[in-house]
Amino acid sequence: MQNNATKLSSRALAAQIILQVLDQGKSLSTVLPEVHSHINIKDQSLIQEMTFGICRVLPRLESIVKLLVEKPLKGKTRLVHCLLLVGLYQLLYMRVPSHAAVDEVVNATKVLKLDSFRGLVNGVLRRFLREQADILAKVDKHWQTLHPEWLVNKLKKSYPHWREIIDANNQRPPMWIRVNSQFSSVESYAVALDGVAEYLHSSQIPPCALYLNQPQAVSSLPNFAKGWATVQDAHAQWAALLLDVSNGDKVLDACAAPGGKTTHILELAPKANVIALDIEQARLKRVAENLSRLGQDAKIICGDASQPNQWLEDDEMFDRILLDAPCSATGVIRRHPDIKWLRKESDIDELVQLQAKILTALWQRLKPNGVLLYATCSILPEENSLQIKRFLEKTQDAMLVEMDFGGEKVFEKQFFPSEKGGDGFFYAKLVKKVD
Ligand SMILES: C[S@@+](CC[C@H](N)C(=O)[O-])C[C@H]1O[C@@H](n2cnc3c(N)ncnc32)[C@H](O)[C@@H]1O
């Protein structure tokens, strides 16, 4: 009975979460932790699977609802619409016996005080079960990108392999970890993981990265609590390596939260003087937790990277600056599929302007011969190569430096998401010339 009750509320909660994402523009990474703090681990993973999954395949589910519901469910009935998305996702993508899944979703109408829609939800889901083959034949007649049209158009315009990128975005993300070389070699950590990890050799994959065949709870990673490993995408692991920090260097990690790259910098140069800056106080808590788990020390500052005069002394300058800029996050869609529905086309111009503003402001704080590494998890040229091109045109003392990705030498690097590979990332390394 207890078990049944928690299951019921999982479906109801999933519908409420989807409503918050689609109609209130809230991200899953903001909403889920709040919900998770009230429920058990089993329900947490069930809700996670349903909400991430629905965002991944939303247009397919929406086409089915459109075929089965005569009048669109708008306004106060949007929650019923979201509950139908939950029901259809379960029937199509989860290994739950169909009739039990329908019953549970129908019963969720009661929990959500939507009793008057019980018949509608029941009717729609049961009709879907009866006519599934015909309905899917209609819905899947053409290839669905499962992406918003504006983004598909942007990708089409920039990349001949846009279909491959879209396919990769629609997959589940692989789990990568970074092995802390202060404690273990990658090889021996892979052995300790006993068949779960694969060490993939390629110029795209940094030497500290390990691929896991199946996602693992961090608590099952050997010595995780002592800082032996950190969960971080393979391509994100290039940042600290490219920054090439020495002990004693003054380093600014300008958009640091949750601290994945800050801790890597300190693994490689434990005596560097690092400032970890972020505009969001709540996210800086995660930086502090990560530093503490790894036994590291950095000065944490909450501030706006585009206004360094507000949080730095007048004469404070840096040997190294990492600008992991706020961006569209179009390179990490498979990890955060809600981005597809949260991000709007008009956001891109605003982000491009913010990135340019931060880049210009921080350049003033770089010492002569100092290095600024510009990074984004975007795959849009306007945030990446075009951003850097414009910056170089207006900044006389800035010059690109060659980067070495396991033997591949380039001045700019655009990574794309790939199966058994890393996420979409961009890197450009700039040095401040002296006359
Ligand atoms: C891509 S995330 C950084 C990820 C981080 N470097 C890591 O590796 O864990 C971008 C960060 O930029 C922060 N941010 C956005 N605008 C900012 C600004 N004007 N100044 C400082 N930080 C900002 C966001 O709060 C977010 O934490």
The ligand as an ORCA input file, in Angstrom:
! r2SCAN-3c Opt
* xyz 0 1
  C      29.284     26.652    -17.806
  S      28.930     27.067    -16.174
  C      30.492     26.887    -15.434
  C      30.936     25.470    -15.143
  C      32.195     25.403    -14.318
  N      33.287     26.137    -14.911
  C      32.664     23.972    -14.067
  O      33.516     23.498    -14.772
  O      32.155     23.341    -13.119
  C      28.798     28.795    -16.296
  C      28.711     29.540    -14.969
  O      28.746     30.938    -15.251
  C      28.075     31.595    -14.195
  N      27.837     32.980    -14.654
  C      26.889     33.418    -15.513
  N      27.031     34.750    -15.703
  C      28.085     35.146    -14.961
  C      28.715     36.397    -14.724
  N      28.291     37.521    -15.315
  N      29.762     36.442    -13.871
  C      30.213     35.321    -13.255
  N      29.643     34.097    -13.434
  C      28.603     34.021    -14.276
  C      26.852     30.731    -13.972
  O      26.303     30.949    -12.692
  C      27.438     29.324    -14.155
  O      27.765     28.772    -12.911
*
